[in-house]
Amino acid sequence: MQVHFGKSVLEYPSDRFGHLTDSSPLVGDRDALRERFDRDGYLYLPGFIDPQKVTDARERILDYMAEREALVPGQPVLDGVMPKGGKTVSMMGRNPITTDPAVLRALEAEELFEFFADFYGEPPLTFDYKWLRAVGNESFTGSHFDVVYMGRGSLNVNTVWIPLGDIPIAHGTLAICEGSHRAPGFEKLRATYGQMDVDRDNVEGWFSENAEEILERFGGRWLTADFKPGDILTFGLYTLHASTTNTTNRYRLSCDVRFQPSSEPIDERWVGTTPKGHYAWMKTPGITMEAARERWGV
Ligand SMILES: O=C(O)CCC(=O)C(=O)O
């Protein structure tokens, strides 16, 4: 099938756009998980969180959106049908919804704490800030490294992408570029774009809106999946990722949360009862990615 992926359309499955490897058979074997993570730059764990926790969180979030008139009236709330032209409800880092107990039971599920305690070999901590998203029609996330947004503390931060519902690829799923964290083809990208800090440099965050361009310039292969409640995808700060385009009339609900070893320094923008967040980025006219790329020669 043809998948709209930002500003490109790619055939899926194909040798350039394939399926994530299921690492759930490795759960409980720390060395094998670490080896897989180091090799591929990600771990995809279907059915890892109790799906009921995720469904309860979805219900609470959609109620919150319905109260703000963001859903088409008369349709089942759990379907999350958006009006024509969409109406977004900003929920990223918004405490009233991100700290709701039903929502937190999924975003800070004990399954995640247990997993990272084993993975790090020490107690983990999670950022208080939650990147909760309701992604509308024709919207997508461009290719980026997370380090440009949260690289001031430990470099052993794990993003955990949690789909909040049934999310087939046409709904806008997260895709990762396999091996981009260590493949030689991406070295210059890591040494230029990957050294940026959006609050310090005030440059746009997405490296590219064109997923195909990434393959042509740097190599690699995009990977994604049809996601179900309870599935998670975790990856590191230097794994290039993006999302496919939501071509449906339903919001794509998902949240990205972060974990790291508790003994390592933490990026202070993302912790506390009201995290500071991006305090300078795009608060004054910024530098376009096009201009930055020209300077970096990538
Ligand atoms: O959900 C998305 O569209 C983007 C998520 C993301 O960039 C992340 O998990 O770091």
The ligand as an SDF file (V2000), in Angstrom:
LIG
                    3D

 10  9  0  0  0  0  0  0  0  0999 V2000
    3.9370   11.2910   17.9420 O   0  0  0  0  0  0  0  0  0  0  0  0
    4.5320   11.9880   17.1360 C   0  0  0  0  0  0  0  0  0  0  0  0
    3.9990   12.4250   16.1090 O   0  0  0  0  0  0  0  0  0  0  0  0
    5.9600   12.3640   17.3900 C   0  0  0  0  0  0  0  0  0  0  0  0
    6.5450   11.6950   18.5730 C   0  0  0  0  0  0  0  0  0  0  0  0
    7.9850   11.9600   18.7480 C   0  0  0  0  0  0  0  0  0  0  0  0
    8.6060   12.6810   18.0240 O   0  0  0  0  0  0  0  0  0  0  0  0
    8.6790   11.2860   19.8410 C   0  0  0  0  0  0  0  0  0  0  0  0
    8.1240   10.3390   20.4100 O   0  0  0  0  0  0  0  0  0  0  0  0
    9.8130   11.6990   20.1480 O   0  0  0  0  0  0  0  0  0  0  0  0
  1  2  2  0
  2  3  1  0
  2  4  1  0
  4  5  1  0
  5  6  1  0
  6  7  2  0
  6  8  1  0
  8  9  2  0
  8 10  1  0
M  END
$$$$
